[in-house]
């Protein structure tokens, strides 16, 4: 029982006593007349009041709210600050998925229950929670394939779905699990029924966001399908990679977490050196991909450790191409770690890993792998260059990005080509800010505009906004060095475009960053024109950005905004 459940139960008891109702009378008011004066549901009321039942579902809360005339403030008072914040987060999620709920015709009770679970499971990833919920709603609305199944199995699924529609997720899961155990006792006779229940159990685990249960059921299904050791390992590898691909491509953190759990099973099955290495690489990929979505570093640390373990068996002498592949993957994990840490040690390790990979990934032998690794090397070098004085690392990054573009055909890989043009533009822009001329900034603008030919708003809205912001930075810096205001006005247009997708509600920190950049351009326009309206607009924009940084507790950005505001307000 959660702390909310205990407090809510106490609230129900107090309100019932205030009305002078018995347990049975409240049962009738909450659940309807059972023809027995509420005796059949009296125990439900008793359990709720003393904290003996599961966490109250959305439907249970509604029943008692309506029966006792509870206010929302009374219900919220039962929650801790953390529980209230989570409830508000869940409400925001529900507002976003309302359309999907209506389209799938899933009951409100089930939709609210799913929302609470995905809010708790994705507290830092709003977009991931929405995607997971939409997928969960699709599963909840999907009718099971009956075929020639036992009538008992059909009845079990109907019963579980009825619980689910009422928001009774634990009852639904228990119903499916109990049925599955019964079916396994008669596996040969009812194999088809077991397979359906496993698939339904996986879907139920997705609805409940139960990683352990989903992974265990996937392993169980593979064990049923394949009995011999190596084919079973190969099959489980395929299944794990499918969860990784789906998690990466659809932005589903849950699927990546399942892949991590599955990789543990893979490692336990691998006996040969090549198999051990391959399973550790798969684990590293799952951990690294998940770590890139999370704010901490623990997953990335584990990913780097998994890749290093793989390199103990994937030696350069014995497996040169797999060695290079693993070095590249290690570089990705280290580079992402380095971006989140304040020092440069991880980034230096990433650069070393990429350069090691390029000893075997040559342009002549594997041009596409060479190109990809050059791009990855450029990212690590650019991040190092951002943190170091001078231009050496940034110049190396530009060389790496240009190399990556040599084997990247725009016609065959338009979005990859656009991404590398964007990377090149960012490195050139930073170089241009550190140099006195304008050539690098001109090149940066050219690269950003090239990227926007493929990164259109319709096709890739968030990438389009990112490149528009980067284009604005290059134009702004160029405009400050040139006579006139044409470049600065172009920068204003670029930032305004970015803000069409970078909304304050959806991506507040990106919105704040771009809004502050726009404020800086208005400040530069004031310096050139003396137009006081531009200065006032600049101050208003930076103050708005600071509000978001303050709400997020982003101390570094708050300090930066304060310095900018002091400078701008000093010109009033």
Helices and strands as residue ranges (DSSP letters): H 3-19, H 23-31, G 39-41, H 42-50, H 58-68, H 72-76, H 81-104, H 108-121, H 126-141, H 151-165, H 169-184, H 191-208, H 211-225, H 229-250, H 253-269, H 273-293, H 298-313, H 320-340, H 345-360, H 367-387, H 392-406, H 414-434, H 439-452, H 461-481, H 486-501, H 508-529, H 532-552, H 555-569
